Amino acid sequence: MLHTRKMDRFVTFDQATGRLCCEAGMLLKEIFDKVLPQNWFLPVTTPGTQYVTVGGAKWNA
């Protein structure tokens, strides 16, 4: 098991396309706080909690 919570930075976010690149320790809540005010949402089924990291989430496209 890896503890990635300290790897919690945004790398890039393109407001025009909605493309976001971040490190594995980023919480979904932190992503939502960044993208929702700009009218973007994740294009995948999200887990039942926003307190999961990107690296720990199981993504279903």
mmCIF file as Biopython writes it, N, C-alpha, C and O atoms, coordinates in Angstrom:
data_model
#
loop_
_atom_site.group_PDB
_atom_site.id
_atom_site.type_symbol
_atom_site.label_atom_id
_atom_site.label_alt_id
_atom_site.label_comp_id
_atom_site.label_asym_id
_atom_site.label_entity_id
_atom_site.label_seq_id
_atom_site.pdbx_PDB_ins_code
_atom_site.Cartn_x
_atom_site.Cartn_y
_atom_site.Cartn_z
_atom_site.occupancy
_atom_site.B_iso_or_equiv
_atom_site.auth_seq_id
_atom_site.auth_asym_id
_atom_site.pdbx_PDB_model_num
ATOM 1   N N  . MET A ? 1  ? 0.829   -1.152 0.000   1.0 0.0 1  A 1 
ATOM 2   C CA . MET A ? 1  ? 0.000   0.000  0.000   1.0 0.0 1  A 1 
ATOM 3   C C  . MET A ? 1  ? 0.889   1.236  0.000   1.0 0.0 1  A 1 
ATOM 4   O O  . MET A ? 1  ? 1.939   1.257  0.642   1.0 0.0 1  A 1 
ATOM 5   N N  . LEU A ? 2  ? 0.463   2.254  -0.719  1.0 0.0 2  A 1 
ATOM 6   C CA . LEU A ? 2  ? 1.183   3.519  -0.788  1.0 0.0 2  A 1 
ATOM 7   C C  . LEU A ? 2  ? 0.365   4.622  -0.158  1.0 0.0 2  A 1 
ATOM 8   O O  . LEU A ? 2  ? -0.851  4.678  -0.342  1.0 0.0 2  A 1 
ATOM 9   N N  . HIS A ? 3  ? 1.012   5.493  0.579   1.0 0.0 3  A 1 
ATOM 10  C CA . HIS A ? 3  ? 0.349   6.666  1.147   1.0 0.0 3  A 1 
ATOM 11  C C  . HIS A ? 3  ? 0.672   7.848  0.237   1.0 0.0 3  A 1 
ATOM 12  O O  . HIS A ? 3  ? 1.793   8.357  0.247   1.0 0.0 3  A 1 
ATOM 13  N N  . THR A ? 4  ? -0.310  8.282  -0.545  1.0 0.0 4  A 1 
ATOM 14  C CA . THR A ? 4  ? -0.070  9.317  -1.546  1.0 0.0 4  A 1 
ATOM 15  C C  . THR A ? 4  ? -0.679  10.664 -1.170  1.0 0.0 4  A 1 
ATOM 16  O O  . THR A ? 4  ? -0.637  11.593 -1.976  1.0 0.0 4  A 1 
ATOM 17  N N  . ARG A ? 5  ? -1.239  10.796 0.022   1.0 0.0 5  A 1 
ATOM 18  C CA . ARG A ? 5  ? -1.975  12.006 0.375   1.0 0.0 5  A 1 
ATOM 19  C C  . ARG A ? 5  ? -1.126  13.280 0.271   1.0 0.0 5  A 1 
ATOM 20  O O  . ARG A ? 5  ? -1.664  14.357 0.013   1.0 0.0 5  A 1 
ATOM 21  N N  . LYS A ? 6  ? 0.186   13.171 0.469   1.0 0.0 6  A 1 
ATOM 22  C CA . LYS A ? 6  ? 1.033   14.367 0.344   1.0 0.0 6  A 1 
ATOM 23  C C  . LYS A ? 6  ? 1.265   14.764 -1.109  1.0 0.0 6  A 1 
ATOM 24  O O  . LYS A ? 6  ? 1.765   15.853 -1.390  1.0 0.0 6  A 1 
ATOM 25  N N  . MET A ? 7  ? 0.904   13.881 -2.025  1.0 0.0 7  A 1 
ATOM 26  C CA . MET A ? 7  ? 1.007   14.194 -3.455  1.0 0.0 7  A 1 
ATOM 27  C C  . MET A ? 7  ? -0.335  14.769 -3.895  1.0 0.0 7  A 1 
ATOM 28  O O  . MET A ? 7  ? -1.119  14.096 -4.564  1.0 0.0 7  A 1 
ATOM 29  N N  . ASP A ? 8  ? -0.593  16.022 -3.512  1.0 0.0 8  A 1 
ATOM 30  C CA . ASP A ? 8  ? -1.938  16.585 -3.637  1.0 0.0 8  A 1 
ATOM 31  C C  . ASP A ? 8  ? -1.986  17.896 -4.419  1.0 0.0 8  A 1 
ATOM 32  O O  . ASP A ? 8  ? -2.729  18.809 -4.059  1.0 0.0 8  A 1 
ATOM 33  N N  . ARG A ? 9  ? -1.212  17.985 -5.462  1.0 0.0 9  A 1 
ATOM 34  C CA . ARG A ? 9  ? -1.174  19.233 -6.227  1.0 0.0 9  A 1 
ATOM 35  C C  . ARG A ? 9  ? -1.841  19.099 -7.594  1.0 0.0 9  A 1 
ATOM 36  O O  . ARG A ? 9  ? -1.814  18.045 -8.230  1.0 0.0 9  A 1 
ATOM 37  N N  . PHE A ? 10 ? -2.445  20.220 -8.021  1.0 0.0 10 A 1 
ATOM 38  C CA . PHE A ? 10 ? -2.903  20.322 -9.403  1.0 0.0 10 A 1 
ATOM 39  C C  . PHE A ? 10 ? -1.675  20.534 -10.274 1.0 0.0 10 A 1 
ATOM 40  O O  . PHE A ? 10 ? -0.792  21.314 -9.921  1.0 0.0 10 A 1 
ATOM 41  N N  . VAL A ? 11 ? -1.613  19.860 -11.387 1.0 0.0 11 A 1 
ATOM 42  C CA . VAL A ? 11 ? -0.527  20.069 -12.337 1.0 0.0 11 A 1 
ATOM 43  C C  . VAL A ? 11 ? -0.986  21.097 -13.359 1.0 0.0 11 A 1 
ATOM 44  O O  . VAL A ? 11 ? -0.341  22.130 -13.538 1.0 0.0 11 A 1 
ATOM 45  N N  . THR A ? 12 ? -2.095  20.820 -14.028 1.0 0.0 12 A 1 
ATOM 46  C CA . THR A ? 12 ? -2.683  21.771 -14.976 1.0 0.0 12 A 1 
ATOM 47  C C  . THR A ? 12 ? -4.199  21.634 -14.958 1.0 0.0 12 A 1 
ATOM 48  O O  . THR A ? 12 ? -4.735  20.583 -14.607 1.0 0.0 12 A 1 
ATOM 49  N N  . PHE A ? 13 ? -4.879  22.699 -15.336 1.0 0.0 13 A 1 
ATOM 50  C CA . PHE A ? 13 ? -6.321  22.667 -15.565 1.0 0.0 13 A 1 
ATOM 51  C C  . PHE A ? 13 ? -6.620  23.618 -16.711 1.0 0.0 13 A 1 
ATOM 52  O O  . PHE A ? 13 ? -6.397  24.824 -16.597 1.0 0.0 13 A 1 
ATOM 53  N N  . ASP A ? 14 ? -7.123  23.084 -17.810 1.0 0.0 14 A 1 
ATOM 54  C CA . ASP A ? 14 ? -7.486  23.867 -18.985 1.0 0.0 14 A 1 
ATOM 55  C C  . ASP A ? 14 ? -8.969  24.202 -18.886 1.0 0.0 14 A 1 
ATOM 56  O O  . ASP A ? 14 ? -9.819  23.328 -19.059 1.0 0.0 14 A 1 
ATOM 57  N N  . GLN A ? 15 ? -9.278  25.449 -18.613 1.0 0.0 15 A 1 
ATOM 58  C CA . GLN A ? 15 ? -10.674 25.858 -18.437 1.0 0.0 15 A 1 
ATOM 59  C C  . GLN A ? 15 ? -11.495 25.732 -19.716 1.0 0.0 15 A 1 
ATOM 60  O O  . GLN A ? 15 ? -12.709 25.537 -19.652 1.0 0.0 15 A 1 
ATOM 61  N N  . ALA A ? 16 ? -10.858 25.841 -20.861 1.0 0.0 16 A 1 
ATOM 62  C CA . ALA A ? 16 ? -11.576 25.751 -22.130 1.0 0.0 16 A 1 
ATOM 63  C C  . ALA A ? 16 ? -12.034 24.327 -22.433 1.0 0.0 16 A 1 
ATOM 64  O O  . ALA A ? 16 ? -13.144 24.126 -22.925 1.0 0.0 16 A 1 
ATOM 65  N N  . THR A ? 17 ? -11.184 23.334 -22.143 1.0 0.0 17 A 1 
ATOM 66  C CA . THR A ? 17 ? -11.513 21.949 -22.470 1.0 0.0 17 A 1 
ATOM 67  C C  . THR A ? 17 ? -11.972 21.141 -21.253 1.0 0.0 17 A 1 
ATOM 68  O O  . THR A ? 17 ? -12.574 20.077 -21.403 1.0 0.0 17 A 1 
ATOM 69  N N  . GLY A ? 18 ? -11.688 21.646 -20.048 1.0 0.0 18 A 1 
ATOM 70  C CA . GLY A ? 18 ? -12.027 20.917 -18.829 1.0 0.0 18 A 1 
ATOM 71  C C  . GLY A ? 18 ? -11.017 19.842 -18.471 1.0 0.0 18 A 1 
ATOM 72  O O  . GLY A ? 18 ? -11.239 19.079 -17.531 1.0 0.0 18 A 1 
ATOM 73  N N  . ARG A ? 19 ? -9.926  19.767 -19.194 1.0 0.0 19 A 1 
ATOM 74  C CA . ARG A ? 19 ? -8.910  18.743 -18.934 1.0 0.0 19 A 1 
ATOM 75  C C  . ARG A ? 19 ? -8.086  19.117 -17.710 1.0 0.0 19 A 1 
ATOM 76  O O  . ARG A ? 19 ? -7.507  20.201 -17.636 1.0 0.0 19 A 1 
ATOM 77  N N  . LEU A ? 20 ? -8.045  18.192 -16.748 1.0 0.0 20 A 1 
ATOM 78  C CA . LEU A ? 20 ? -7.343  18.419 -15.499 1.0 0.0 20 A 1 
ATOM 79  C C  . LEU A ? 20 ? -6.284  17.352 -15.306 1.0 0.0 20 A 1 
ATOM 80  O O  . LEU A ? 20 ? -6.527  16.174 -15.567 1.0 0.0 20 A 1 
ATOM 81  N N  . CYS A ? 21 ? -5.129  17.753 -14.856 1.0 0.0 21 A 1 
ATOM 82  C CA . CYS A ? 21 ? -4.051  16.826 -14.527 1.0 0.0 21 A 1 
ATOM 83  C C  . CYS A ? 21 ? -3.637  17.130 -13.094 1.0 0.0 21 A 1 
ATOM 84  O O  . CYS A ? 21 ? -3.344  18.277 -12.755 1.0 0.0 21 A 1 
ATOM 85  N N  . CYS A ? 22 ? -3.613  16.090 -12.248 1.0 0.0 22 A 1 
ATOM 86  C CA . CYS A ? 22 ? -3.255  16.289 -10.850 1.0 0.0 22 A 1 
ATOM 87  C C  . CYS A ? 22 ? -2.495  15.076 -10.337 1.0 0.0 22 A 1 
ATOM 88  O O  . CYS A ? 22 ? -2.427  14.040 -10.998 1.0 0.0 22 A 1 
ATOM 89  N N  . GLU A ? 23 ? -1.928  15.223 -9.153  1.0 0.0 23 A 1 
ATOM 90  C CA . GLU A ? 23 ? -1.204  14.126 -8.528  1.0 0.0 23 A 1 
ATOM 91  C C  . GLU A ? 23 ? -2.185  13.161 -7.868  1.0 0.0 23 A 1 
ATOM 92  O O  . GLU A ? 23 ? -3.344  13.508 -7.637  1.0 0.0 23 A 1 
ATOM 93  N N  . ALA A ? 24 ? -1.720  11.953 -7.565  1.0 0.0 24 A 1 
ATOM 94  C CA . ALA A ? 24 ? -2.568  10.866 -7.075  1.0 0.0 24 A 1 
ATOM 95  C C  . ALA A ? 24 ? -3.193  11.122 -5.709  1.0 0.0 24 A 1 
ATOM 96  O O  . ALA A ? 24 ? -4.220  10.520 -5.395  1.0 0.0 24 A 1 
ATOM 97  N N  . GLY A ? 25 ? -2.616  11.985 -4.893  1.0 0.0 25 A 1 
ATOM 98  C CA . GLY A ? 25 ? -3.141  12.236 -3.556  1.0 0.0 25 A 1 
ATOM 99  C C  . GLY A ? 25 ? -4.230  13.285 -3.486  1.0 0.0 25 A 1 
ATOM 100 O O  . GLY A ? 25 ? -4.715  13.590 -2.397  1.0 0.0 25 A 1 
ATOM 101 N N  . MET A ? 26 ? -4.625  13.841 -4.609  1.0 0.0 26 A 1 
ATOM 102 C CA . MET A ? 26 ? -5.662  14.866 -4.649  1.0 0.0 26 A 1 
ATOM 103 C C  . MET A ? 26 ? -7.017  14.257 -4.300  1.0 0.0 26 A 1 
ATOM 104 O O  . MET A ? 26 ? -7.411  13.243 -4.877  1.0 0.0 26 A 1 
ATOM 105 N N  . LEU A ? 27 ? -7.733  14.877 -3.352  1.0 0.0 27 A 1 
ATOM 106 C CA . LEU A ? 27 ? -9.080  14.423 -2.999  1.0 0.0 27 A 1 
ATOM 107 C C  . LEU A ? 27 ? -10.079 14.862 -4.066  1.0 0.0 27 A 1 
ATOM 108 O O  . LEU A ? 27 ? -9.914  15.914 -4.684  1.0 0.0 27 A 1 
ATOM 109 N N  . LEU A ? 28 ? -11.110 14.055 -4.278  1.0 0.0 28 A 1 
ATOM 110 C CA . LEU A ? 28 ? -12.164 14.462 -5.219  1.0 0.0 28 A 1 
ATOM 111 C C  . LEU A ? 28 ? -12.788 15.773 -4.778  1.0 0.0 28 A 1 
ATOM 112 O O  . LEU A ? 28 ? -13.151 16.592 -5.622  1.0 0.0 28 A 1 
ATOM 113 N N  . LYS A ? 29 ? -12.923 15.992 -3.475  1.0 0.0 29 A 1 
ATOM 114 C CA . LYS A ? 29 ? -13.471 17.257 -2.973  1.0 0.0 29 A 1 
ATOM 115 C C  . LYS A ? 29 ? -12.650 18.441 -3.473  1.0 0.0 29 A 1 
ATOM 116 O O  . LYS A ? 29 ? -13.210 19.469 -3.853  1.0 0.0 29 A 1 
ATOM 117 N N  . GLU A ? 30 ? -11.338 18.304 -3.474  1.0 0.0 30 A 1 
ATOM 118 C CA . GLU A ? 30 ? -10.473 19.395 -3.932  1.0 0.0 30 A 1 
ATOM 119 C C  . GLU A ? 30 ? -10.648 19.632 -5.430  1.0 0.0 30 A 1 
ATOM 120 O O  . GLU A ? 30 ? -10.579 20.768 -5.897  1.0 0.0 30 A 1 
ATOM 121 N N  . ILE A ? 31 ? -10.872 18.566 -6.169  1.0 0.0 31 A 1 
ATOM 122 C CA . ILE A ? 31 ? -11.128 18.712 -7.609  1.0 0.0 31 A 1 
ATOM 123 C C  . ILE A ? 31 ? -12.476 19.388 -7.820  1.0 0.0 31 A 1 
ATOM 124 O O  . ILE A ? 31 ? -12.587 20.318 -8.619  1.0 0.0 31 A 1 
ATOM 125 N N  . PHE A ? 32 ? -13.502 18.923 -7.106  1.0 0.0 32 A 1 
ATOM 126 C CA . PHE A ? 32 ? -14.825 19.538 -7.243  1.0 0.0 32 A 1 
ATOM 127 C C  . PHE A ? 32 ? -14.782 21.021 -6.888  1.0 0.0 32 A 1 
ATOM 128 O O  . PHE A ? 32 ? -15.406 21.839 -7.565  1.0 0.0 32 A 1 
ATOM 129 N N  . ASP A ? 33 ? -14.049 21.373 -5.830  1.0 0.0 33 A 1 
ATOM 130 C CA . ASP A ? 33 ? -13.937 22.781 -5.431  1.0 0.0 33 A 1 
ATOM 131 C C  . ASP A ? 33 ? -13.322 23.628 -6.541  1.0 0.0 33 A 1 
ATOM 132 O O  . ASP A ? 33 ? -13.632 24.813 -6.662  1.0 0.0 33 A 1 
ATOM 133 N N  . LYS A ? 34 ? -12.460 23.032 -7.343  1.0 0.0 34 A 1 
ATOM 134 C CA . LYS A ? 34 ? -11.788 23.750 -8.430  1.0 0.0 34 A 1 
ATOM 135 C C  . LYS A ? 34 ? -12.641 23.814 -9.699  1.0 0.0 34 A 1 
ATOM 136 O O  . LYS A ? 34 ? -12.714 24.864 -10.338 1.0 0.0 34 A 1 
ATOM 137 N N  . VAL A ? 35 ? -13.286 22.704 -10.070 1.0 0.0 35 A 1 
ATOM 138 C CA . VAL A ? 35 ? -13.935 22.643 -11.386 1.0 0.0 35 A 1 
ATOM 139 C C  . VAL A ? 35 ? -15.425 22.983 -11.381 1.0 0.0 35 A 1 
ATOM 140 O O  . VAL A ? 35 ? -15.930 23.500 -12.378 1.0 0.0 35 A 1 
ATOM 141 N N  . LEU A ? 36 ? -16.135 22.714 -10.305 1.0 0.0 36 A 1 
ATOM 142 C CA . LEU A ? 36 ? -17.577 22.990 -10.294 1.0 0.0 36 A 1 
ATOM 143 C C  . LEU A ? 36 ? -17.909 24.478 -10.490 1.0 0.0 36 A 1 
ATOM 144 O O  . LEU A ? 36 ? -18.842 24.787 -11.230 1.0 0.0 36 A 1 
ATOM 145 N N  . PRO A ? 37 ? -17.185 25.405 -9.859  1.0 0.0 37 A 1 
ATOM 146 C CA . PRO A ? 37 ? -17.493 26.823 -10.104 1.0 0.0 37 A 1 
ATOM 147 C C  . PRO A ? 37 ? -17.295 27.238 -11.561 1.0 0.0 37 A 1 
ATOM 148 O O  . PRO A ? 37 ? -17.807 28.273 -11.987 1.0 0.0 37 A 1 
ATOM 149 N N  . GLN A ? 38 ? -16.564 26.446 -12.312 1.0 0.0 38 A 1 
ATOM 150 C CA . GLN A ? 38 ? -16.323 26.753 -13.721 1.0 0.0 38 A 1 
ATOM 151 C C  . GLN A ? 38 ? -17.204 25.899 -14.632 1.0 0.0 38 A 1 
ATOM 152 O O  . GLN A ? 38 ? -16.940 25.776 -15.828 1.0 0.0 38 A 1 
ATOM 153 N N  . ASN A ? 39 ? -18.262 25.307 -14.049 1.0 0.0 39 A 1 
ATOM 154 C CA . ASN A ? 39 ? -19.265 24.517 -14.772 1.0 0.0 39 A 1 
ATOM 155 C C  . ASN A ? 39 ? -18.730 23.244 -15.401 1.0 0.0 39 A 1 
ATOM 156 O O  . ASN A ? 39 ? -19.203 22.829 -16.459 1.0 0.0 39 A 1 
ATOM 157 N N  . TRP A ? 40 ? -17.750 22.622 -14.765 1.0 0.0 40 A 1 
ATOM 158 C CA . TRP A ? 40 ? -17.231 21.332 -15.202 1.0 0.0 40 A 1 
ATOM 159 C C  . TRP A ? 40 ? -17.553 20.285 -14.147 1.0 0.0 40 A 1 
ATOM 160 O O  . TRP A ? 40 ? -17.695 20.608 -12.968 1.0 0.0 40 A 1 
ATOM 161 N N  . PHE A ? 41 ? -17.670 19.018 -14.577 1.0 0.0 41 A 1 
ATOM 162 C CA . PHE A ? 41 ? -17.885 17.893 -13.675 1.0 0.0 41 A 1 
ATOM 163 C C  . PHE A ? 41 ? -17.124 16.707 -14.238 1.0 0.0 41 A 1 
ATOM 164 O O  . PHE A ? 41 ? -16.809 16.679 -15.428 1.0 0.0 41 A 1 
ATOM 165 N N  . LEU A ? 42 ? -16.829 15.743 -13.408 1.0 0.0 42 A 1 
ATOM 166 C CA . LEU A ? 42 ? -16.086 14.568 -13.865 1.0 0.0 42 A 1 
ATOM 167 C C  . LEU A ? 42 ? -16.940 13.744 -14.826 1.0 0.0 42 A 1 
ATOM 168 O O  . LEU A ? 42 ? -18.114 13.503 -14.547 1.0 0.0 42 A 1 
ATOM 169 N N  . PRO A ? 43 ? -16.371 13.305 -15.957 1.0 0.0 43 A 1 
ATOM 170 C CA . PRO A ? 43 ? -17.137 12.559 -16.961 1.0 0.0 43 A 1 
ATOM 171 C C  . PRO A ? 43 ? -17.198 11.064 -16.678 1.0 0.0 43 A 1 
ATOM 172 O O  . PRO A ? 43 ? -17.327 10.262 -17.604 1.0 0.0 43 A 1 
ATOM 173 N N  . VAL A ? 44 ? -17.106 10.686 -15.416 1.0 0.0 44 A 1 
ATOM 174 C CA . VAL A ? 44 ? -17.133 9.281  -15.013 1.0 0.0 44 A 1 
ATOM 175 C C  . VAL A ? 44 ? -18.068 9.125  -13.818 1.0 0.0 44 A 1 
ATOM 176 O O  . VAL A ? 44 ? -18.434 10.112 -13.179 1.0 0.0 44 A 1 
ATOM 177 N N  . THR A ? 45 ? -18.447 7.906  -13.522 1.0 0.0 45 A 1 
ATOM 178 C CA . THR A ? 45 ? -19.231 7.642  -12.322 1.0 0.0 45 A 1 
ATOM 179 C C  . THR A ? 45 ? -18.342 7.890  -11.112 1.0 0.0 45 A 1 
ATOM 180 O O  . THR A ? 45 ? -17.257 7.318  -11.010 1.0 0.0 45 A 1 
ATOM 181 N N  . THR A ? 46 ? -18.791 8.729  -10.207 1.0 0.0 46 A 1 
ATOM 182 C CA . THR A ? 46 ? -17.978 9.064  -9.047  1.0 0.0 46 A 1 
ATOM 183 C C  . THR A ? 46 ? -18.374 8.196  -7.857  1.0 0.0 46 A 1 
ATOM 184 O O  . THR A ? 46 ? -19.519 7.752  -7.768  1.0 0.0 46 A 1 
ATOM 185 N N  . PRO A ? 47 ? -17.441 7.951  -6.946  1.0 0.0 47 A 1 
ATOM 186 C CA . PRO A ? 47 ? -17.756 7.137  -5.772  1.0 0.0 47 A 1 
ATOM 187 C C  . PRO A ? 47 ? -18.731 7.864  -4.854  1.0 0.0 47 A 1 
ATOM 188 O O  . PRO A ? 47 ? -19.026 9.039  -5.071  1.0 0.0 47 A 1 
ATOM 189 N N  . GLY A ? 48 ? -19.227 7.182  -3.840  1.0 0.0 48 A 1 
ATOM 190 C CA . GLY A ? 48 ? -20.227 7.745  -2.937  1.0 0.0 48 A 1 
ATOM 191 C C  . GLY A ? 48 ? -19.682 8.761  -1.960  1.0 0.0 48 A 1 
ATOM 192 O O  . GLY A ? 48 ? -20.452 9.329  -1.185  1.0 0.0 48 A 1 
ATOM 193 N N  . THR A ? 49 ? -18.392 9.013  -1.966  1.0 0.0 49 A 1 
ATOM 194 C CA . THR A ? 49 ? -17.801 10.006 -1.076  1.0 0.0 49 A 1 
ATOM 195 C C  . THR A ? 49 ? -16.859 10.893 -1.858  1.0 0.0 49 A 1 
ATOM 196 O O  . THR A ? 49 ? -16.267 10.469 -2.850  1.0 0.0 49 A 1 
ATOM 197 N N  . GLN A ? 50 ? -16.725 12.109 -1.412  1.0 0.0 50 A 1 
ATOM 198 C CA . GLN A ? 50 ? -15.780 13.023 -2.056  1.0 0.0 50 A 1 
ATOM 199 C C  . GLN A ? 50 ? -14.432 13.024 -1.351  1.0 0.0 50 A 1 
ATOM 200 O O  . GLN A ? 50 ? -13.523 13.759 -1.735  1.0 0.0 50 A 1 
ATOM 201 N N  . TYR A ? 51 ? -14.308 12.197 -0.315  1.0 0.0 51 A 1 
ATOM 202 C CA . TYR A ? 51 ? -13.070 12.137 0.460   1.0 0.0 51 A 1 
ATOM 203 C C  . TYR A ? 51 ? -12.221 10.925 0.092   1.0 0.0 51 A 1 
ATOM 204 O O  . TYR A ? 51 ? -11.666 10.257 0.965   1.0 0.0 51 A 1 
ATOM 205 N N  . VAL A ? 52 ? -12.127 10.651 -1.192  1.0 0.0 52 A 1 
ATOM 206 C CA . VAL A ? 52 ? -11.270 9.600  -1.727  1.0 0.0 52 A 1 
ATOM 207 C C  . VAL A ? 52 ? -10.246 10.284 -2.632  1.0 0.0 52 A 1 
ATOM 208 O O  . VAL A ? 52 ? -10.553 11.277 -3.294  1.0 0.0 52 A 1 
ATOM 209 N N  . THR A ? 53 ? -9.051  9.752  -2.653  1.0 0.0 53 A 1 
ATOM 210 C CA . THR A ? 53 ? -8.032  10.351 -3.517  1.0 0.0 53 A 1 
ATOM 211 C C  . THR A ? 53 ? -8.175  9.824  -4.942  1.0 0.0 53 A 1 
ATOM 212 O O  . THR A ? 53 ? -8.787  8.782  -5.179  1.0 0.0 53 A 1 
ATOM 213 N N  . VAL A ? 54 ? -7.605  10.555 -5.870  1.0 0.0 54 A 1 
ATOM 214 C CA . VAL A ? 54 ? -7.612  10.125 -7.263  1.0 0.0 54 A 1 
ATOM 215 C C  . VAL A ? 54 ? -6.923  8.777  -7.397  1.0 0.0 54 A 1 
ATOM 216 O O  . VAL A ? 54 ? -7.403  7.898  -8.112  1.0 0.0 54 A 1 
ATOM 217 N N  . GLY A ? 55 ? -5.798  8.612  -6.708  1.0 0.0 55 A 1 
ATOM 218 C CA . GLY A ? 55 ? -5.058  7.349  -6.770  1.0 0.0 55 A 1 
ATOM 219 C C  . GLY A ? 55 ? -5.804  6.182  -6.137  1.0 0.0 55 A 1 
ATOM 220 O O  . GLY A ? 55 ? -5.553  5.031  -6.493  1.0 0.0 55 A 1 
ATOM 221 N N  . GLY A ? 56 ? -6.716  6.455  -5.206  1.0 0.0 56 A 1 
ATOM 222 C CA . GLY A ? 56 ? -7.441  5.390  -4.522  1.0 0.0 56 A 1 
ATOM 223 C C  . GLY A ? 56 ? -8.820  5.114  -5.110  1.0 0.0 56 A 1 
ATOM 224 O O  . GLY A ? 56 ? -9.499  4.177  -4.690  1.0 0.0 56 A 1 
ATOM 225 N N  . ALA A ? 57 ? -9.231  5.918  -6.068  1.0 0.0 57 A 1 
ATOM 226 C CA . ALA A ? 57 ? -10.565 5.748  -6.653  1.0 0.0 57 A 1 
ATOM 227 C C  . ALA A ? 57 ? -10.549 4.679  -7.743  1.0 0.0 57 A 1 
ATOM 228 O O  . ALA A ? 57 ? -9.552  4.511  -8.446  1.0 0.0 57 A 1 
ATOM 229 N N  . LYS A ? 58 ? -11.641 3.973  -7.872  1.0 0.0 58 A 1 
ATOM 230 C CA . LYS A ? 58 ? -11.822 3.042  -8.977  1.0 0.0 58 A 1 
ATOM 231 C C  . LYS A ? 58 ? -12.717 3.753  -9.987  1.0 0.0 58 A 1 
ATOM 232 O O  . LYS A ? 58 ? -13.854 4.110  -9.680  1.0 0.0 58 A 1 
ATOM 233 N N  . TRP A ? 59 ? -12.191 3.956  -11.197 1.0 0.0 59 A 1 
ATOM 234 C CA . TRP A ? 59 ? -12.912 4.735  -12.199 1.0 0.0 59 A 1 
ATOM 235 C C  . TRP A ? 59 ? -13.628 3.824  -13.177 1.0 0.0 59 A 1 
ATOM 236 O O  . TRP A ? 59 ? -13.048 2.873  -13.701 1.0 0.0 59 A 1 
ATOM 237 N N  . ASN A ? 60 ? -14.891 4.125  -13.415 1.0 0.0 60 A 1 
ATOM 238 C CA . ASN A ? 60 ? -15.689 3.435  -14.428 1.0 0.0 60 A 1 
ATOM 239 C C  . ASN A ? 60 ? -16.058 4.456  -15.491 1.0 0.0 60 A 1 
ATOM 240 O O  . ASN A ? 60 ? -16.811 5.392  -15.220 1.0 0.0 60 A 1 
ATOM 241 N N  . ALA A ? 61 ? -15.547 4.287  -16.667 1.0 0.0 61 A 1 
ATOM 242 C CA . ALA A ? 61 ? -15.829 5.242  -17.746 1.0 0.0 61 A 1 
ATOM 243 C C  . ALA A ? 61 ? -17.160 4.927  -18.385 1.0 0.0 61 A 1 
ATOM 244 O O  . ALA A ? 61 ? -17.577 5.618  -19.314 1.0 0.0 61 A 1 
#
